[in-house]
Every structure is written in structure tokens, then in C-alpha cells.
Amino acid sequence: MSALAKLYSDSEINERRIQQSKTALDDIWNLLTLAQKVALNKLNHFGYQLAFTRALDGTYLAIAICDGVTATIDFEGSVNLNPKVAIR
């Protein structure tokens, strides 16, 4: 049994991961332009969730995923539902 498991219960560990994950998504959200935030909010109604961003020519490309389907949102808020983005 690891030392971490001795100090924290499973529920405490999971709660810490959720908090860290929320903080990371908040940091990503703050990188987006207003146009990207509006477009992402519209995609959220269809089940898309912000996954990560990629730096692109001084701006960020937002990547959203829904049931394994990827969408990208450029800095102007244009949505591409069939992007050529490799996700590992």
C-alpha cells in the first residue's frame, strides 16, 4: 500500500483530482477569446466539453470533444466539426 493511500481515502483522492482538473480547465478557459467562449457555450448544448487548447500562431485553438467526436474553435469563434487534429 502506498504512503499516499495511507494518508488519504479513495474519496479524498478523487476529490483532489476533480479540484485539480477544474482548476486546469479554468486556466484553459481564461486563455480563450470571447468569441471562442461564446462558440464553446453553444457547443456545450450539444454535449461538447472543452478538452484542451493548442498554441497556434500567437493564439489558441480550442479543442472540444463529445462522445469521441472532436470540434475545434479558432480565435475568431469559427467552429470546425471535422478538424484534422490528431488526439492521442
mmCIF file as gemmi writes it, N, C-alpha and C atoms, coordinates in Angstrom:
data_model
loop_
_atom_site.group_PDB
_atom_site.id
_atom_site.type_symbol
_atom_site.label_atom_id
_atom_site.label_alt_id
_atom_site.label_comp_id
_atom_site.label_asym_id
_atom_site.label_entity_id
_atom_site.label_seq_id
_atom_site.pdbx_PDB_ins_code
_atom_site.Cartn_x
_atom_site.Cartn_y
_atom_site.Cartn_z
_atom_site.occupancy
_atom_site.B_iso_or_equiv
_atom_site.pdbx_formal_charge
_atom_site.auth_seq_id
_atom_site.auth_asym_id
_atom_site.pdbx_PDB_model_num
ATOM 1 N N . MET Axp A 1 ? 0.856 -1.182 0 1 0 ? 1 A 1
ATOM 2 C CA . MET Axp A 1 ? 0 0 0 1 0 ? 1 A 1
ATOM 3 C C . MET Axp A 1 ? 0.897 1.238 0 1 0 ? 1 A 1
ATOM 4 N N . SER Axp A 2 ? 0.596 2.182 -0.855 1 0 ? 2 A 1
ATOM 5 C CA . SER Axp A 2 ? 1.449 3.365 -0.943 1 0 ? 2 A 1
ATOM 6 C C . SER Axp A 2 ? 1.211 4.306 0.223 1 0 ? 2 A 1
ATOM 7 N N . ALA Axp A 3 ? 2.174 5.175 0.426 1 0 ? 3 A 1
ATOM 8 C CA . ALA Axp A 3 ? 2.062 6.152 1.513 1 0 ? 3 A 1
ATOM 9 C C . ALA Axp A 3 ? 0.893 7.095 1.278 1 0 ? 3 A 1
ATOM 10 N N . LEU Axp A 4 ? 0.648 7.433 0.005 1 0 ? 4 A 1
ATOM 11 C CA . LEU Axp A 4 ? -0.464 8.325 -0.317 1 0 ? 4 A 1
ATOM 12 C C . LEU Axp A 4 ? -1.791 7.673 0.051 1 0 ? 4 A 1
ATOM 13 N N . ALA Axp A 5 ? -1.934 6.399 -0.236 1 0 ? 5 A 1
ATOM 14 C CA . ALA Axp A 5 ? -3.158 5.684 0.081 1 0 ? 5 A 1
ATOM 15 C C . ALA Axp A 5 ? -3.374 5.611 1.592 1 0 ? 5 A 1
ATOM 16 N N . LYS Axp A 6 ? -2.281 5.558 2.358 1 0 ? 6 A 1
ATOM 17 C CA . LYS Axp A 6 ? -2.406 5.523 3.808 1 0 ? 6 A 1
ATOM 18 C C . LYS Axp A 6 ? -2.882 6.866 4.35 1 0 ? 6 A 1
ATOM 19 N N . LEU Axp A 7 ? -2.472 7.957 3.705 1 0 ? 7 A 1
ATOM 20 C CA . LEU Axp A 7 ? -2.823 9.283 4.201 1 0 ? 7 A 1
ATOM 21 C C . LEU Axp A 7 ? -4.223 9.726 3.779 1 0 ? 7 A 1
ATOM 22 N N . TYR Axp A 8 ? -4.657 9.336 2.591 1 0 ? 8 A 1
ATOM 23 C CA . TYR Axp A 8 ? -5.931 9.794 2.054 1 0 ? 8 A 1
ATOM 24 C C . TYR Axp A 8 ? -6.803 8.606 1.67 1 0 ? 8 A 1
ATOM 25 N N . SER Axp A 9 ? -8.086 8.738 1.915 1 0 ? 9 A 1
ATOM 26 C CA . SER Axp A 9 ? -9.012 7.707 1.461 1 0 ? 9 A 1
ATOM 27 C C . SER Axp A 9 ? -9.249 7.872 -0.041 1 0 ? 9 A 1
ATOM 28 N N . ASP Axp A 10 ? -9.872 6.879 -0.679 1 0 ? 10 A 1
ATOM 29 C CA . ASP Axp A 10 ? -10.153 6.942 -2.109 1 0 ? 10 A 1
ATOM 30 C C . ASP Axp A 10 ? -11.005 8.156 -2.461 1 0 ? 10 A 1
ATOM 31 N N . SER Axp A 11 ? -12.005 8.451 -1.646 1 0 ? 11 A 1
ATOM 32 C CA . SER Axp A 11 ? -12.883 9.587 -1.94 1 0 ? 11 A 1
ATOM 33 C C . SER Axp A 11 ? -12.124 10.903 -1.84 1 0 ? 11 A 1
ATOM 34 N N . GLU Axp A 12 ? -11.193 11.006 -0.893 1 0 ? 12 A 1
ATOM 35 C CA . GLU Axp A 12 ? -10.399 12.23 -0.764 1 0 ? 12 A 1
ATOM 36 C C . GLU Axp A 12 ? -9.47 12.404 -1.961 1 0 ? 12 A 1
ATOM 37 N N . ILE Axp A 13 ? -8.885 11.306 -2.438 1 0 ? 13 A 1
ATOM 38 C CA . ILE Axp A 13 ? -8.001 11.366 -3.6 1 0 ? 13 A 1
ATOM 39 C C . ILE Axp A 13 ? -8.792 11.791 -4.829 1 0 ? 13 A 1
ATOM 40 N N . ASN Axp A 14 ? -9.966 11.179 -5.045 1 0 ? 14 A 1
ATOM 41 C CA . ASN Axp A 14 ? -10.807 11.536 -6.188 1 0 ? 14 A 1
ATOM 42 C C . ASN Axp A 14 ? -11.242 12.988 -6.125 1 0 ? 14 A 1
ATOM 43 N N . GLU Axp A 15 ? -11.573 13.482 -4.942 1 0 ? 15 A 1
ATOM 44 C CA . GLU Axp A 15 ? -11.982 14.875 -4.783 1 0 ? 15 A 1
ATOM 45 C C . GLU Axp A 15 ? -10.833 15.816 -5.142 1 0 ? 15 A 1
ATOM 46 N N . ARG Axp A 16 ? -9.617 15.465 -4.739 1 0 ? 16 A 1
ATOM 47 C CA . ARG Axp A 16 ? -8.455 16.29 -5.065 1 0 ? 16 A 1
ATOM 48 C C . ARG Axp A 16 ? -8.23 16.324 -6.57 1 0 ? 16 A 1
ATOM 49 N N . ARG Axp A 17 ? -8.41 15.18 -7.256 1 0 ? 17 A 1
ATOM 50 C CA . ARG Axp A 17 ? -8.239 15.122 -8.707 1 0 ? 17 A 1
ATOM 51 C C . ARG Axp A 17 ? -9.277 15.994 -9.402 1 0 ? 17 A 1
ATOM 52 N N . ILE Axp A 18 ? -10.512 15.961 -8.936 1 0 ? 18 A 1
ATOM 53 C CA . ILE Axp A 18 ? -11.566 16.781 -9.524 1 0 ? 18 A 1
ATOM 54 C C . ILE Axp A 18 ? -11.235 18.256 -9.35 1 0 ? 18 A 1
ATOM 55 N N . GLN Axp A 19 ? -10.772 18.649 -8.179 1 0 ? 19 A 1
ATOM 56 C CA . GLN Axp A 19 ? -10.413 20.044 -7.93 1 0 ? 19 A 1
ATOM 57 C C . GLN Axp A 19 ? -9.265 20.47 -8.832 1 0 ? 19 A 1
ATOM 58 N N . GLN Axp A 20 ? -8.249 19.616 -8.989 1 0 ? 20 A 1
ATOM 59 C CA . GLN Axp A 20 ? -7.126 19.943 -9.852 1 0 ? 20 A 1
ATOM 60 C C . GLN Axp A 20 ? -7.584 20.033 -11.296 1 0 ? 20 A 1
ATOM 61 N N . SER Axp A 21 ? -8.46 19.129 -11.709 1 0 ? 21 A 1
ATOM 62 C CA . SER Axp A 21 ? -8.977 19.128 -13.07 1 0 ? 21 A 1
ATOM 63 C C . SER Axp A 21 ? -9.779 20.397 -13.335 1 0 ? 21 A 1
ATOM 64 N N . LYS Axp A 22 ? -10.61 20.817 -12.375 1 0 ? 22 A 1
ATOM 65 C CA . LYS Axp A 22 ? -11.405 22.033 -12.534 1 0 ? 22 A 1
ATOM 66 C C . LYS Axp A 22 ? -10.501 23.251 -12.638 1 0 ? 22 A 1
ATOM 67 N N . THR Axp A 23 ? -9.453 23.287 -11.835 1 0 ? 23 A 1
ATOM 68 C CA . THR Axp A 23 ? -8.502 24.396 -11.89 1 0 ? 23 A 1
ATOM 69 C C . THR Axp A 23 ? -7.826 24.443 -13.253 1 0 ? 23 A 1
ATOM 70 N N . ALA Axp A 24 ? -7.447 23.296 -13.786 1 0 ? 24 A 1
ATOM 71 C CA . ALA Axp A 24 ? -6.803 23.24 -15.099 1 0 ? 24 A 1
ATOM 72 C C . ALA Axp A 24 ? -7.753 23.741 -16.181 1 0 ? 24 A 1
ATOM 73 N N . LEU Axp A 25 ? -9.022 23.333 -16.133 1 0 ? 25 A 1
ATOM 74 C CA . LEU Axp A 25 ? -9.994 23.794 -17.13 1 0 ? 25 A 1
ATOM 75 C C . LEU Axp A 25 ? -10.254 25.292 -16.986 1 0 ? 25 A 1
ATOM 76 N N . ASP Axp A 26 ? -10.252 25.796 -15.761 1 0 ? 26 A 1
ATOM 77 C CA . ASP Axp A 26 ? -10.409 27.241 -15.558 1 0 ? 26 A 1
ATOM 78 C C . ASP Axp A 26 ? -9.247 27.996 -16.192 1 0 ? 26 A 1
ATOM 79 N N . ASP Axp A 27 ? -8.042 27.453 -16.046 1 0 ? 27 A 1
ATOM 80 C CA . ASP Axp A 27 ? -6.868 28.086 -16.657 1 0 ? 27 A 1
ATOM 81 C C . ASP Axp A 27 ? -6.976 28.085 -18.175 1 0 ? 27 A 1
ATOM 82 N N . ILE Axp A 28 ? -7.445 26.968 -18.74 1 0 ? 28 A 1
ATOM 83 C CA . ILE Axp A 28 ? -7.626 26.889 -20.194 1 0 ? 28 A 1
ATOM 84 C C . ILE Axp A 28 ? -8.705 27.87 -20.636 1 0 ? 28 A 1
ATOM 85 N N . TRP Axp A 29 ? -9.819 27.919 -19.918 1 0 ? 29 A 1
ATOM 86 C CA . TRP Axp A 29 ? -10.931 28.82 -20.243 1 0 ? 29 A 1
ATOM 87 C C . TRP Axp A 29 ? -10.443 30.268 -20.304 1 0 ? 29 A 1
ATOM 88 N N . ASN Axp A 30 ? -9.558 30.637 -19.401 1 0 ? 30 A 1
ATOM 89 C CA . ASN Axp A 30 ? -9.05 32.015 -19.36 1 0 ? 30 A 1
ATOM 90 C C . ASN Axp A 30 ? -8.163 32.355 -20.549 1 0 ? 30 A 1
ATOM 91 N N . LEU Axp A 31 ? -7.665 31.354 -21.275 1 0 ? 31 A 1
ATOM 92 C CA . LEU Axp A 31 ? -6.851 31.598 -22.464 1 0 ? 31 A 1
ATOM 93 C C . LEU Axp A 31 ? -7.702 31.917 -23.693 1 0 ? 31 A 1
ATOM 94 N N . LEU Axp A 32 ? -8.979 31.565 -23.652 1 0 ? 32 A 1
ATOM 95 C CA . LEU Axp A 32 ? -9.84 31.708 -24.816 1 0 ? 32 A 1
ATOM 96 C C . LEU Axp A 32 ? -10.302 33.145 -25.033 1 0 ? 32 A 1
ATOM 97 N N . THR Axp A 33 ? -10.563 33.464 -26.298 1 0 ? 33 A 1
ATOM 98 C CA . THR Axp A 33 ? -11.132 34.772 -26.621 1 0 ? 33 A 1
ATOM 99 C C . THR Axp A 33 ? -12.627 34.737 -26.313 1 0 ? 33 A 1
ATOM 100 N N . LEU Axp A 34 ? -13.248 35.901 -26.299 1 0 ? 34 A 1
ATOM 101 C CA . LEU Axp A 34 ? -14.68 35.974 -26.059 1 0 ? 34 A 1
ATOM 102 C C . LEU Axp A 34 ? -15.441 35.201 -27.14 1 0 ? 34 A 1
ATOM 103 N N . ALA Axp A 35 ? -15.008 35.32 -28.382 1 0 ? 35 A 1
ATOM 104 C CA . ALA Axp A 35 ? -15.663 34.609 -29.487 1 0 ? 35 A 1
ATOM 105 C C . ALA Axp A 35 ? -15.584 33.099 -29.285 1 0 ? 35 A 1
ATOM 106 N N . GLN Axp A 36 ? -14.446 32.597 -28.812 1 0 ? 36 A 1
ATOM 107 C CA . GLN Axp A 36 ? -14.299 31.171 -28.551 1 0 ? 36 A 1
ATOM 108 C C . GLN Axp A 36 ? -15.21 30.729 -27.408 1 0 ? 36 A 1
ATOM 109 N N . LYS Axp A 37 ? -15.317 31.55 -26.385 1 0 ? 37 A 1
ATOM 110 C CA . LYS Axp A 37 ? -16.171 31.213 -25.245 1 0 ? 37 A 1
ATOM 111 C C . LYS Axp A 37 ? -17.633 31.134 -25.661 1 0 ? 37 A 1
ATOM 112 N N . VAL Axp A 38 ? -18.071 32.057 -26.502 1 0 ? 38 A 1
ATOM 113 C CA . VAL Axp A 38 ? -19.462 32.051 -26.983 1 0 ? 38 A 1
ATOM 114 C C . VAL Axp A 38 ? -19.717 30.8 -27.822 1 0 ? 38 A 1
ATOM 115 N N . ALA Axp A 39 ? -18.796 30.489 -28.737 1 0 ? 39 A 1
ATOM 116 C CA . ALA Axp A 39 ? -18.946 29.313 -29.592 1 0 ? 39 A 1
ATOM 117 C C . ALA Axp A 39 ? -18.937 28.03 -28.758 1 0 ? 39 A 1
ATOM 118 N N . LEU Axp A 40 ? -18.055 27.956 -27.78 1 0 ? 40 A 1
ATOM 119 C CA . LEU Axp A 40 ? -17.985 26.778 -26.924 1 0 ? 40 A 1
ATOM 120 C C . LEU Axp A 40 ? -19.257 26.622 -26.107 1 0 ? 40 A 1
ATOM 121 N N . ASN Axp A 41 ? -19.808 27.721 -25.645 1 0 ? 41 A 1
ATOM 122 C CA . ASN Axp A 41 ? -21.059 27.671 -24.901 1 0 ? 41 A 1
ATOM 123 C C . ASN Axp A 41 ? -22.178 27.085 -25.768 1 0 ? 41 A 1
ATOM 124 N N . LYS Axp A 42 ? -22.212 27.444 -27.044 1 0 ? 42 A 1
ATOM 125 C CA . LYS Axp A 42 ? -23.209 26.882 -27.962 1 0 ? 42 A 1
ATOM 126 C C . LYS Axp A 42 ? -22.975 25.385 -28.16 1 0 ? 42 A 1
ATOM 127 N N . LEU Axp A 43 ? -21.708 24.981 -28.271 1 0 ? 43 A 1
ATOM 128 C CA . LEU Axp A 43 ? -21.392 23.563 -28.434 1 0 ? 43 A 1
ATOM 129 C C . LEU Axp A 43 ? -21.744 22.757 -27.185 1 0 ? 43 A 1
ATOM 130 N N . ASN Axp A 44 ? -21.641 23.397 -26.023 1 0 ? 44 A 1
ATOM 131 C CA . ASN Axp A 44 ? -21.982 22.716 -24.766 1 0 ? 44 A 1
ATOM 132 C C . ASN Axp A 44 ? -23.423 22.211 -24.779 1 0 ? 44 A 1
ATOM 133 N N . HIS Axp A 45 ? -24.309 22.913 -25.472 1 0 ? 45 A 1
ATOM 134 C CA . HIS Axp A 45 ? -25.711 22.495 -25.551 1 0 ? 45 A 1
ATOM 135 C C . HIS Axp A 45 ? -25.858 21.167 -26.29 1 0 ? 45 A 1
ATOM 136 N N . PHE Axp A 46 ? -24.866 20.817 -27.111 1 0 ? 46 A 1
ATOM 137 C CA . PHE Axp A 46 ? -24.886 19.56 -27.853 1 0 ? 46 A 1
ATOM 138 C C . PHE Axp A 46 ? -24.024 18.494 -27.186 1 0 ? 46 A 1
ATOM 139 N N . GLY Axp A 47 ? -23.496 18.802 -26.002 1 0 ? 47 A 1
ATOM 140 C CA . GLY Axp A 47 ? -22.721 17.826 -25.248 1 0 ? 47 A 1
ATOM 141 C C . GLY Axp A 47 ? -21.212 17.957 -25.357 1 0 ? 47 A 1
ATOM 142 N N . TYR Axp A 48 ? -20.722 18.914 -26.134 1 0 ? 48 A 1
ATOM 143 C CA . TYR Axp A 48 ? -19.268 19.097 -26.253 1 0 ? 48 A 1
ATOM 144 C C . TYR Axp A 48 ? -18.721 19.722 -24.987 1 0 ? 48 A 1
ATOM 145 N N . GLN Axp A 49 ? -17.532 19.264 -24.604 1 0 ? 49 A 1
ATOM 146 C CA . GLN Axp A 49 ? -16.828 19.792 -23.44 1 0 ? 49 A 1
ATOM 147 C C . GLN Axp A 49 ? -15.431 20.221 -23.846 1 0 ? 49 A 1
ATOM 148 N N . LEU Axp A 50 ? -14.98 21.336 -23.311 1 0 ? 50 A 1
ATOM 149 C CA . LEU Axp A 50 ? -13.626 21.813 -23.571 1 0 ? 50 A 1
ATOM 150 C C . LEU Axp A 50 ? -12.637 20.78 -23.052 1 0 ? 50 A 1
ATOM 151 N N . ALA Axp A 51 ? -11.714 20.366 -23.911 1 0 ? 51 A 1
ATOM 152 C CA . ALA Axp A 51 ? -10.722 19.355 -23.519 1 0 ? 51 A 1
ATOM 153 C C . ALA Axp A 51 ? -9.355 19.982 -23.288 1 0 ? 51 A 1
ATOM 154 N N . PHE Axp A 52 ? -8.889 20.78 -24.262 1 0 ? 52 A 1
ATOM 155 C CA . PHE Axp A 52 ? -7.584 21.422 -24.147 1 0 ? 52 A 1
ATOM 156 C C . PHE Axp A 52 ? -7.461 22.473 -25.232 1 0 ? 52 A 1
ATOM 157 N N . THR Axp A 53 ? -6.338 23.18 -25.236 1 0 ? 53 A 1
ATOM 158 C CA . THR Axp A 53 ? -6.045 24.155 -26.278 1 0 ? 53 A 1
ATOM 159 C C . THR Axp A 53 ? -4.696 23.828 -26.894 1 0 ? 53 A 1
ATOM 160 N N . ARG Axp A 54 ? -4.498 24.347 -28.082 1 0 ? 54 A 1
ATOM 161 C CA . ARG Axp A 54 ? -3.189 24.26 -28.739 1 0 ? 54 A 1
ATOM 162 C C . ARG Axp A 54 ? -2.785 25.664 -29.156 1 0 ? 54 A 1
ATOM 163 N N . ALA Axp A 55 ? -1.519 25.987 -28.895 1 0 ? 55 A 1
ATOM 164 C CA . ALA Axp A 55 ? -1 27.28 -29.331 1 0 ? 55 A 1
ATOM 165 C C . ALA Axp A 55 ? -0.869 27.258 -30.845 1 0 ? 55 A 1
ATOM 166 N N . LEU Axp A 56 ? -1.309 28.339 -31.484 1 0 ? 56 A 1
ATOM 167 C CA . LEU Axp A 56 ? -1.31 28.403 -32.939 1 0 ? 56 A 1
ATOM 168 C C . LEU Axp A 56 ? -1.073 29.842 -33.372 1 0 ? 56 A 1
ATOM 169 N N . ASP Axp A 57 ? 0.133 30.152 -33.83 1 0 ? 57 A 1
ATOM 170 C CA . ASP Axp A 57 ? 0.465 31.49 -34.347 1 0 ? 57 A 1
ATOM 171 C C . ASP Axp A 57 ? 0.095 32.619 -33.385 1 0 ? 57 A 1
ATOM 172 N N . GLY Axp A 58 ? 0.435 32.47 -32.121 1 0 ? 58 A 1
ATOM 173 C CA . GLY Axp A 58 ? 0.184 33.522 -31.132 1 0 ? 58 A 1
ATOM 174 C C . GLY Axp A 58 ? -1.225 33.522 -30.571 1 0 ? 58 A 1
ATOM 175 N N . THR Axp A 59 ? -2.068 32.604 -31.012 1 0 ? 59 A 1
ATOM 176 C CA . THR Axp A 59 ? -3.418 32.465 -30.473 1 0 ? 59 A 1
ATOM 177 C C . THR Axp A 59 ? -3.599 31.02 -30.015 1 0 ? 59 A 1
ATOM 178 N N . TYR Axp A 60 ? -4.769 30.695 -29.567 1 0 ? 60 A 1
ATOM 179 C CA . TYR Axp A 60 ? -5.046 29.342 -29.108 1 0 ? 60 A 1
ATOM 180 C C . TYR Axp A 60 ? -6.205 28.755 -29.892 1 0 ? 60 A 1
ATOM 181 N N . LEU Axp A 61 ? -6.067 27.487 -30.23 1 0 ? 61 A 1
ATOM 182 C CA . LEU Axp A 61 ? -7.122 26.726 -30.87 1 0 ? 61 A 1
ATOM 183 C C . LEU Axp A 61 ? -7.762 25.885 -29.77 1 0 ? 61 A 1
ATOM 184 N N . ALA Axp A 62 ? -9.055 26.082 -29.547 1 0 ? 62 A 1
ATOM 185 C CA . ALA Axp A 62 ? -9.765 25.332 -28.513 1 0 ? 62 A 1
ATOM 186 C C . ALA Axp A 62 ? -10.226 24.001 -29.096 1 0 ? 62 A 1
ATOM 187 N N . ILE Axp A 63 ? -10.044 22.93 -28.331 1 0 ? 63 A 1
ATOM 188 C CA . ILE Axp A 63 ? -10.444 21.596 -28.74 1 0 ? 63 A 1
ATOM 189 C C . ILE Axp A 63 ? -11.552 21.132 -27.795 1 0 ? 63 A 1
ATOM 190 N N . ALA Axp A 64 ? -12.707 20.784 -28.367 1 0 ? 64 A 1
ATOM 191 C CA . ALA Axp A 64 ? -13.835 20.282 -27.585 1 0 ? 64 A 1
ATOM 192 C C . ALA Axp A 64 ? -14.17 18.878 -28.079 1 0 ? 64 A 1
ATOM 193 N N . ILE Axp A 65 ? -14.638 18.033 -27.162 1 0 ? 65 A 1
ATOM 194 C CA . ILE Axp A 65 ? -14.926 16.643 -27.504 1 0 ? 65 A 1
ATOM 195 C C . ILE Axp A 65 ? -16.31 16.255 -26.979 1 0 ? 65 A 1
ATOM 196 N N . CYS Axp A 66 ? -17.04 15.485 -27.795 1 0 ? 66 A 1
ATOM 197 C CA . CYS Axp A 66 ? -18.336 14.93 -27.395 1 0 ? 66 A 1
ATOM 198 C C . CYS Axp A 66 ? -18.428 13.506 -27.93 1 0 ? 66 A 1
ATOM 199 N N . ASP Axp A 67 ? -18.506 12.548 -27.057 1 0 ? 67 A 1
ATOM 200 C CA . ASP Axp A 67 ? -18.627 11.134 -27.444 1 0 ? 67 A 1
ATOM 201 C C . ASP Axp A 67 ? -17.581 10.72 -28.478 1 0 ? 67 A 1
ATOM 202 N N . GLY Axp A 68 ? -16.356 11.17 -28.285 1 0 ? 68 A 1
ATOM 203 C CA . GLY Axp A 68 ? -15.269 10.804 -29.185 1 0 ? 68 A 1
ATOM 204 C C . GLY Axp A 68 ? -15.194 11.637 -30.452 1 0 ? 68 A 1
ATOM 205 N N . VAL Axp A 69 ? -16.135 12.56 -30.64 1 0 ? 69 A 1
ATOM 206 C CA . VAL Axp A 69 ? -16.138 13.436 -31.812 1 0 ? 69 A 1
ATOM 207 C C . VAL Axp A 69 ? -15.475 14.753 -31.415 1 0 ? 69 A 1
ATOM 208 N N . THR Axp A 70 ? -14.528 15.185 -32.237 1 0 ? 70 A 1
ATOM 209 C CA . THR Axp A 70 ? -13.738 16.379 -31.932 1 0 ? 70 A 1
ATOM 210 C C . THR Axp A 70 ? -14.232 17.58 -32.726 1 0 ? 70 A 1
ATOM 211 N N . ALA Axp A 71 ? -14.212 18.737 -32.079 1 0 ? 71 A 1
ATOM 212 C CA . ALA Axp A 71 ? -14.51 20.009 -32.738 1 0 ? 71 A 1
ATOM 213 C C . ALA Axp A 71 ? -13.416 20.991 -32.342 1 0 ? 71 A 1
ATOM 214 N N . THR Axp A 72 ? -13.07 21.884 -33.248 1 0 ? 72 A 1
ATOM 215 C CA . THR Axp A 72 ? -12.099 22.933 -32.93 1 0 ? 72 A 1
ATOM 216 C C . THR Axp A 72 ? -12.776 24.291 -33.067 1 0 ? 72 A 1
ATOM 217 N N . ILE Axp A 73 ? -12.267 25.246 -32.301 1 0 ? 73 A 1
ATOM 218 C CA . ILE Axp A 73 ? -12.769 26.616 -32.357 1 0 ? 73 A 1
ATOM 219 C C . ILE Axp A 73 ? -11.563 27.534 -32.462 1 0 ? 73 A 1
ATOM 220 N N . ASP Axp A 74 ? -11.479 28.287 -33.556 1 0 ? 74 A 1
ATOM 221 C CA . ASP Axp A 74 ? -10.345 29.195 -33.718 1 0 ? 74 A 1
ATOM 222 C C . ASP Axp A 74 ? -10.574 30.481 -32.935 1 0 ? 74 A 1
ATOM 223 N N . PHE Axp A 75 ? -9.594 31.379 -32.962 1 0 ? 75 A 1
ATOM 224 C CA . PHE Axp A 75 ? -9.644 32.587 -32.135 1 0 ? 75 A 1
ATOM 225 C C . PHE Axp A 75 ? -10.787 33.52 -32.518 1 0 ? 75 A 1
ATOM 226 N N . GLU Axp A 76 ? -11.332 33.371 -33.737 1 0 ? 76 A 1
ATOM 227 C CA . GLU Axp A 76 ? -12.473 34.195 -34.172 1 0 ? 76 A 1
ATOM 228 C C . GLU Axp A 76 ? -13.808 33.562 -33.817 1 0 ? 76 A 1
ATOM 229 N N . GLY Axp A 77 ? -13.779 32.357 -33.242 1 0 ? 77 A 1
ATOM 230 C CA . GLY Axp A 77 ? -15.002 31.679 -32.853 1 0 ? 77 A 1
ATOM 231 C C . GLY Axp A 77 ? -15.57 30.768 -33.919 1 0 ? 77 A 1
ATOM 232 N N . SER Axp A 78 ? -14.832 30.561 -35.012 1 0 ? 78 A 1
ATOM 233 C CA . SER Axp A 78 ? -15.293 29.66 -36.071 1 0 ? 78 A 1
ATOM 234 C C . SER Axp A 78 ? -15.129 28.211 -35.62 1 0 ? 78 A 1
ATOM 235 N N . VAL Axp A 79 ? -16.202 27.451 -35.75 1 0 ? 79 A 1
ATOM 236 C CA . VAL Axp A 79 ? -16.214 26.06 -35.313 1 0 ? 79 A 1
ATOM 237 C C . VAL Axp A 79 ? -15.98 25.151 -36.5 1 0 ? 79 A 1
ATOM 238 N N . ASN Axp A 80 ? -15.098 24.173 -36.323 1 0 ? 80 A 1
ATOM 239 C CA . ASN Axp A 80 ? -14.846 23.142 -37.314 1 0 ? 80 A 1
ATOM 240 C C . ASN Axp A 80 ? -15.229 21.813 -36.691 1 0 ? 80 A 1
ATOM 241 N N . LEU Axp A 81 ? -16.293 21.193 -37.213 1 0 ? 81 A 1
ATOM 242 C CA . LEU Axp A 81 ? -16.762 19.919 -36.663 1 0 ? 81 A 1
ATOM 243 C C . LEU Axp A 81 ? -16.078 18.716 -37.298 1 0 ? 81 A 1
ATOM 244 N N . ASN Axp A 82 ? -15.197 18.965 -38.265 1 0 ? 82 A 1
ATOM 245 C CA . ASN Axp A 82 ? -14.46 17.891 -38.911 1 0 ? 82 A 1
ATOM 246 C C . ASN Axp A 82 ? -12.98 18.28 -39.044 1 0 ? 82 A 1
ATOM 247 N N . PRO Axp A 83 ? -12.332 18.551 -37.9 1 0 ? 83 A 1
ATOM 248 C CA . PRO Axp A 83 ? -10.942 19.012 -37.948 1 0 ? 83 A 1
ATOM 249 C C . PRO Axp A 83 ? -9.968 17.875 -38.233 1 0 ? 83 A 1
ATOM 250 N N . LYS Axp A 84 ? -8.81 18.24 -38.707 1 0 ? 84 A 1
ATOM 251 C CA . LYS Axp A 84 ? -7.733 17.273 -38.915 1 0 ? 84 A 1
ATOM 252 C C . LYS Axp A 84 ? -6.728 17.439 -37.775 1 0 ? 84 A 1
ATOM 253 N N . VAL Axp A 85 ? -7.166 17.066 -36.592 1 0 ? 85 A 1
ATOM 254 C CA . VAL Axp A 85 ? -6.357 17.169 -35.383 1 0 ? 85 A 1
ATOM 255 C C . VAL Axp A 85 ? -6.128 15.765 -34.846 1 0 ? 85 A 1
ATOM 256 N N . ALA Axp A 86 ? -4.874 15.423 -34.635 1 0 ? 86 A 1
ATOM 257 C CA . ALA Axp A 86 ? -4.551 14.114 -34.072 1 0 ? 86 A 1
ATOM 258 C C . ALA Axp A 86 ? -4.584 14.193 -32.562 1 0 ? 86 A 1
ATOM 259 N N . ILE Axp A 87 ? -5.414 13.351 -31.954 1 0 ? 87 A 1
ATOM 260 C CA . ILE Axp A 87 ? -5.522 13.316 -30.498 1 0 ? 87 A 1
ATOM 261 C C . ILE Axp A 87 ? -5.046 11.952 -30.043 1 0 ? 87 A 1
ATOM 262 N N . ARG Axp A 88 ? -4.113 11.977 -29.088 1 0 ? 88 A 1
ATOM 263 C CA . ARG Axp A 88 ? -3.562 10.711 -28.583 1 0 ? 88 A 1
ATOM 264 C C . ARG Axp A 88 ? -4.366 10.219 -27.416 1 0 ? 88 A 1
